[in-house]
Amino acid sequence: MIEFVRNVQLWFAPRDVEAEGSTPDYRFSLANERTFLAWLRTALALIGGGFAVDQFLPDLRWGWRVGLALALLAAGVLCSLRAVNHWVRCEIAMRKGEDLPVSRFPAVLSLAVAVVAVAMVVVVLFGWEG
């Protein structure tokens, strides 16, 4: 938990990240940044999907609509927060010459999106009124 709090502080202090270890090959830092941006695009897509479900499915039963929308919005929020945390952890690991950190988050996110997708399939197959 203490390491997480320290990483959150590093989100807003790039000079402190630079103080860790030595400067890695810039290509690796740029690749890390591209991965960060890909996670942000994924987060934006999830958030957009959540708003789309809420706005464009007015005939869907309220509980289904809100549940699906909130699931997508929450996944988007978590994805965006995880993106910056993963960026910091990878940057520090590269600077220290350590192995890159591993995470279960991609698997959890994939399962969450799959559950929402299956729920949407059920909605489409059995009608909007549930």
N, C-alpha and C positions, 0 to 999 in steps of 0.2 A: 504494500500500500504506500509506503514511504517513497519507493521508486516511482510509482505512478504520479504522486504529488510533485515530485521533482521534475518528471517529464512534462507535466502540465505547466510548470513554471518555465520550462525551456521552450514551450510553444511561443512564448512572447519575448524570448530573449535569445535571438539568433547568435549574438556575440558570445554568449555562454556556451552554445553548442560548438562554436569554433574553438573554444578554449580546451575542449576535450581532445586528447590525443594529437595526431598529426593530420594534415590535410590529405584526404584520399585523392586518387585520380579523379579529375573533374568529371570524367565520363560517368563514373559511378554515382556521383552526387546528382548529375543531371538525370540519370536513369531513375534514381530514387525520387526526384521531383516529378518526373513523368508518371511514375506509379502513383504518387500522391494525387496528381491531377486526375488520373483515371478513377481513383476512388471518389474524388469529389464529383466527377461527372456521374458516377453511379449513384451517389447520394442525391444529386439533383434530379436524376431520372426517377428515383424512388419517391421523392417528395412530389414531383410533378404527377406521378401516377396516383399518389394519395389524393391530391387535389382533383385529379380527373375523375376518380371513382366517386368522390363526394359531389362534384358539380354536374357530371354528365350521366349519372344514374339515379335521377330523382325518383323513378318508379320502384327502385329497389327498396325492400323493407328497411326501415330506419336502422335497426340493429346491425343488419348485414352491411349496409353502406358505411356506417360509422366505424364498425369493426374493421372492415377491409381498409378503409381510408386511414384510420389510426395506425394499423399495422404497417402500412407502407410509409407513412410519415415518420413513425418511430424508427423504422429500419433506415430511413434516410438520415435522420439525426444521428443515430449510432454510427452509421457509415462515415459521416463527415467527421465526427469526433475521433473515430478509430483511424481515419486517414492521417490526421495530423500527428496523433500519438505514434503511429507506425513510422511515419517519416522521421520523427525525432529519434526513435529507437534505432532505426537503420542507420541514420547519419552518425550517431554516436558509436555504434558498433563498427562501422567502416573506419571511423577516425581512430578507434582503439585497436583495429586489426582483429576484431573478434568475429565469430560467426554471426550472420544476420539472425535477428530474432524470429522465432516461429510463432504462429498464432492459429487459434481455432476459429477466429472470427469469420474468415471466408466460408467455412463450412456452416457455421451458424446462420450467416446471412443467406447462404444458398438455401438452407432448409426453410427459413422464414419466407423467402420469396416463393419457394415451391408450395408451401402451405397456402399462401395467398392465391397463387395461380390455380391450385386445385379447387379452392373455394370459388374462384371466379368461373371455373369450368362447371361446377355444380350449379351456380347461378344461371349460366347460359343454358345449360341443358334442361333445367327444371323450371325455368321462367323467372321473371323479375320479382314476382310476389312472394317467392320462397315457399 
